[in-house]
Amino acid sequence: MASKSSKINIPEARAAMDRFKMESASEVGVNLKQGYNGDLTSRQAGSVGGQMVKKMIEAYENSIK
């Protein structure tokens, strides 16, 4: 059975995703730092993830217009 991994293997993609995450966190008022952010609440982490998804959907919708 093949295992599924969310690991990013391309360094440039990792850097872009980190910038995207930091930008999204800033937009929702969550203070992320480089490296470990295990002190975030579930609400804060969810806000960052939700903002990232919202921006990805908007980008997709704009690309198909």
C-alpha positions in Angstrom: 0.0 0.0 0.0 1.5 3.3 -1.0 1.8 6.0 1.6 0.6 9.5 1.0 2.9 12.3 2.0 2.5 16.1 2.1 6.2 16.7 2.1 7.4 19.3 -0.4 10.4 18.1 -2.2 11.3 21.2 -4.3 13.1 23.9 -2.2 11.7 26.8 -4.2 8.1 25.5 -3.6 8.8 25.2 0.1 10.0 28.9 0.2 7.0 30.1 -1.8 4.6 28.2 0.5 6.3 29.6 3.6 5.9 33.1 2.2 2.2 32.4 1.4 1.6 31.1 4.9 3.3 34.1 6.5 1.3 36.5 4.3 -2.0 34.8 5.1 -1.2 34.7 8.8 -0.5 38.5 8.8 -3.8 39.1 7.0 -5.8 37.4 9.8 -3.7 38.9 12.6 -1.8 35.7 13.6 1.9 36.3 14.5 3.8 33.4 13.0 7.5 33.0 13.4 10.1 31.1 11.4 10.3 27.5 12.5 8.2 26.0 15.3 4.8 27.5 15.9 3.3 24.8 18.2 2.2 27.5 20.6 -0.6 28.6 18.3 -4.2 27.8 19.3 -6.3 25.6 17.1 -8.3 28.7 16.2 -5.3 30.6 15.1 -3.9 27.7 13.0 -7.3 27.2 11.5 -7.6 30.9 10.6 -4.3 30.8 8.8 -5.2 27.6 6.9 -8.7 29.0 6.0 -7.2 32.2 4.7 -4.8 30.2 2.5 -7.6 28.2 1.1 -9.7 31.3 0.5 -6.9 33.0 -1.4 -6.2 29.9 -3.5 -9.9 29.6 -4.5 -10.0 33.4 -5.4 -6.8 32.9 -7.5 -8.4 29.9 -9.3 -11.6 31.8 -9.9 -9.7 34.7 -11.3 -7.7 32.5 -13.6 -10.8 30.9 -15.3 -12.5 34.2 -16.0 
